[in-house]
Amino acid sequence: MWTSLALVVLSLRAPWAFQIPIPNASAWAIGANPLGWIQTWVQRRESWPPISIPYRLGNAVFALAVGPQPSSLRNSRWMTTTHRGAADRLSSHEVDTLTTRTIEECDGVIPATHVSQIIAALRAAGAPVTGTPRIAKLSAGFCNWVYRVEIAATDSSSVAQPPESIETVSESKIFVVKILSDLAKIRLAPEHRGVVDWQASELNISPKVMLTTPDLIVHEWVHGRTLSEEEIANDEELRTTIAKELGRLHSVVAPIVFNGSAPILWSTIDKMLAHIGKRPELIPEPFSMPMLLDECRVAREAMDGLPLQIVMGHGDFKPSNVMTDNLFGSDKVLFIDFELAGPNYRGFDIFKLFRRGQPADGGDPPALEKASMESFVEVYLDAYANALGDSPGREAEALVAHASKEEMMDKVLAEVLLFEPLTWLEAAVFFLFAIQEDQDNAQKWSKLAAHRWEKYLYSKPAIEANARRLRM
């Protein structure tokens, strides 16, 4: 009894079942470094948000009841913990000699606060940062700041390597550090950030994740390239590979941190609308707050009552968020950018992959080929059913999925086509939301919002047309 109680108390700060994956997380962690946990508890106790206490207590009790869980069931709700414990002060921008030297070498190109965050994050992830890292900016200021970071590999055993590491190309280790902007943070609750990144990493359908916090993510660099709309439209073999991997992602059970959550599509739209409504004077014509609220309400009500499958969705599954890992001729695909991932409509993910005509200044692209989508959905449903069969305790679901595939084909296609207007509506709201955070580029965002809104209105009849097919 007293031992169990002591475990519960210690678990309020220990890396238990629902926290970020750590080495040997499948074993009871209590015996590994109890003094280190006590020290961490003392250092962090003053920063606990009140809401964190029931989450920690619940996690501890659940761990005691059922034992250690697969890392796919963990979350990082106010409990960001890493195997080195070096992330305690990731937000403090603590500066040491190496950090100072790196800041000087970056010469103002990269903000000093970002440099200190990058180095602290790499150390927290277990990377051997012994020399000045080479930091290059990959993208900046839109949704996130993304950096390519190269460090000297003084001790290859200190960094976890994937089974077939491509980092033997050189004598250095390369990572990607993504620092979330306010634009990204507003759209997703802190407890949801990084959860699906870990799941995708464990499925080997994304770059290997090293660390997540509510503010950033560190993963291994992958030599490859992102895809284009044209490749999705024209390359059947590539579509087949993507369909298999998407089926695996969609089969994953949502972690308990998402319990009670609305589909990510609506929760993010709600957050963006709330933010837009704080300064309605920034909304460009012809938009207005009542117009946006009314259209989103009507669209959401049209979804209610329909047999729409909720899965572990990507949330932003456009071609540019799919990579080919093809440095050595591999045909493997990887998914990236999981900030909007979580329980969502499968039709939303699939249609966004096939959506054409995103550039606002381009002509109308070739029409979407229904045959390509049909073959994609057929492969996807097989992969989804197979993934269920490989999941312990879900064999019955797999049997039903395999048996109902033929009758499901037409329903799933209707489900996918129903979401065409929703992909445009969400994008229109996003660009209006972007104006609130980036007024210097308000004209650019306004133009993009108007283009997406026009696409939404043009495709809007697809909602009712496909809803009728789903009700049959």
NORWO-V270859 format. One record per helix or strand of 3 or more residues. SS is the DSSP state (H for helix, E for strand). FROM is the first residue (numbers start at 0). TO is the last residue. If there is no record, write none. Layout:
BEGIN
ss:SS from:FROM to:TO
ss:SS from:FROM to:TO
END
This chain:
BEGIN
ss:H from:1 to:10
ss:H from:28 to:30
ss:H from:33 to:46
ss:H from:51 to:65
ss:H from:70 to:72
ss:H from:96 to:105
ss:H from:111 to:123
ss:E from:133 to:138
ss:E from:143 to:151
ss:H from:155 to:157
ss:H from:166 to:168
ss:E from:171 to:179
ss:H from:181 to:186
ss:H from:189 to:191
ss:H from:194 to:201
ss:E from:208 to:211
ss:E from:215 to:219
ss:H from:228 to:233
ss:H from:235 to:249
ss:H from:255 to:257
ss:H from:263 to:277
ss:H from:279 to:281
ss:H from:288 to:302
ss:E from:309 to:312
ss:H from:318 to:320
ss:E from:321 to:323
ss:E from:332 to:334
ss:E from:341 to:344
ss:H from:345 to:353
ss:H from:369 to:388
ss:H from:394 to:402
ss:H from:404 to:417
ss:H from:419 to:436
ss:H from:438 to:458
ss:H from:460 to:470
END
